[in-house]
Every structure is written in structure tokens, then in C-alpha cells.
């Protein structure tokens, strides 16, 4: 998705967040400002008794993804066959099922759908050839049948394959193998550039008046976010000590790469970040997001447990701190029922604003009145600290460091 598309999404979702949470939101830039690694938007949000400013910066690599997807058809076919063979013989698919049966089934669904489309096209070609044999003869009928098979298969790949994002899924499987095996040097260079950019922002945080820096990554981007922070730590051991740095991973598919036997450096990156105790790491997982790895720790790749409902603010002793929020609870029932068959749209909800006040709303971290530390500490997120009209509740900290909203029975009613 290019910067222009991100711009449309950002402005739309920022407005939705304000409407739902009772805040006036505004983007201060008429167009995104170009950065060395993408673009940024400055924004403000103001509630009845609070005001916040933020800079949202995109670390872009859409050009690399687009170049990968726009290769010739023969390259895609060859790459898909090689990737599937690699994942079978290396035991990666078996690892998927051991870590998350739900994700394993989702992974196989792509190839089952591919087989169904081309099986249907082959059946249509055979029937066409048999029907045309008396008039065209064996050779003519075979040629016609082959033409129908190819045309039918390509048509099904285009529609309804496009609706299921079949080509994207196949390309992602091939990309996964190649990236795990270190065959994408241009992407490795881009992640290092991301790390340099994040380091520059962290070093200038005090001068620029930044309270916190959140490095957020969704789906495949979660792996890039973790890898970039790991590279920043390796280049500068003081990274994250001059300013508060937090990682937010959403709908993470990091395990997709780390579970490949060749994914050594990706596992090492997660371990490097987990060992940096001064950098908080929050991961939001959803049981109804079958595209991601639910209840899997992205560092240990072992079964994971979720954090206690209320923690002291800034307690990231669980590495990472795991919160569970159903996607069906991030949005209204009518919205969920409208999209419940579109697994990729639901998968993307984690980085969008909800149409109801929910325990997780990406824009609450981005431009809400409280730090990520405080929001992450409560299982109900920002919703626990605000009234229905968007007013921020009075807060107090108990002797354990847990932050509570002051009770107000009248307003709560």
C-alpha cells in the first residue's frame, strides 16, 4: 500500500476515532511529509478535559513488496512450487500445526483453494474437449480443452481469487521462505534503514518534546518492527535509555518466519528485544484472527498466557506483555457480521479505529490522553479511564503502582 493510500486510511480512521471517543481530531498537515524512510503526519486530538499531540510516521517498504508481486507469471509459479516443497521438507508446516493448529489450517487453505480453482478449470476443459471431439477431432478437441483449462484457471485466480487475496497469499508464502533463508538483501537493508531512522528520533526526543516513541507493527510488519528495534539496540546499546521506547505488535505473524529452521536471525532479533528490559513490548492477539498466531509467544514460540487484568503502569516483565481482545469486540455487531467472512479485513482491524469504544483501539495509543504504559496496564484499555462523553476520569495510583480511575457512581450509571 503506497503512502497515498495510507494517507486516505489515516485521515478516515483519525476522524472515526474522534467521533467514537468524543474527541476533536485534526491532521495538521494538508499532505504527508516525506521522510528518509517513508512519510509522517502530525496530528492533535482534544477531549473535554484533555489534549494530546502526536506524530504518526510510516516506515514504508511497499515498493519492495510491489516489485516482488509484479514478477512474470512463470516466476510466481516456479516460486510457489519451490516454497511449498521447502516448507514441507523443512518441517515448517508441521511446526505451524504444533504451534497453532488454527494457523496451520489457514496456511493450507490457500493451497486447497488453489487446487479447487484449477481442478474446476481442468474439469471444464475435459468436458469441453469431449463435447467438441466429434466436430474437431482428437487434436482439435485436446487443444480447445487445454485452452479452456488455462483460461478458466486464470479467470478463477482473478475472480474470485482476488477476493480471497489468493495471489497475495501465495506470494507471501514464497516471500516467507526467501526471507527466512536470507534471500532478500534489499529488505534487510530497508530494515536497517528503519533502525537508523528510529535511532535518530530517539536521540532527538528530548529536543523535540516527545514523551514516548511507539514502534508499531501489524502482521508481517510486526517482524519488521522487532527486527528494526533489535538492529537499533545492536548499533547503540543506549537506545531506549534517552527516551521511553515501546513496541506494539498487532496480529503478529512473526512465528511464520521464526518457525522455519532457517529463521535463526529472526529468532535472535526477538530474543534481543526481549532481553532489553527497559523497552516495553505489548502484543495484542485475537482468537478470531486466524491469520495470526493466537496464544503463541513470539519470542519463545511456545504456548503463551495473557497478562493479569490490572498491572502496575509500565510493568512489562512479561516479554512481551500479551493482551487478548476479540476482533468481534473491537467493532459493532453489525460491522462484524458484515465482514466476518473476510478474514483479511478482520485481520486488519487491529491497526484501524473501531466504530465502538472498545478495549483495543489502535488510535487510542496513537492520539489518546494516556501513555501506552497506562493503557496496556488495564485489560479494558482506554475505555477504563474515560467516561462515555470522552472525559478523562480522575486517576490515582495505589501502593503497588496500579493506576485506577476514581469511582463516580452517578456518571457511570
Secondary structure, DSSP 8 states (H G I E B T S, - for coil): --HHHHHHHHHHHHHHHHHHHT-EEEES-SS-EEETTEEEEEEEEEETTEEEEEEEEEE--HHHHHHHHTS-HHHHHHHHHHHHHHHHHTTHHHHHHHH-HHHHHHHHHHHHHHHHHHHHHHHHHHHHHHHHHHHHHHHHHHHHHHHHHHHHHHHHHHTTTTTTTHHHHHHHHHHHHHHHTT--HHHHHHHHHHHHHHHHHHHTHHHHT-SEEEEEEETHHHHHHHHHHHHHHHH-TTTTTSSEEEEEEES--HHHHHTSTT-HHHHHHHHHHHH-TTSEEEEEE-TT-TTS-TTB-TTT-SB-----SB-BTT---SSSEEEE--GGGTS-HHHHHHHTT-HHHHHHGGGS--SS--S--HHHHHHSSS-HHHHHHBTTGGGGGB-TTS-B--EEE-TTSBEEE---HHHH-
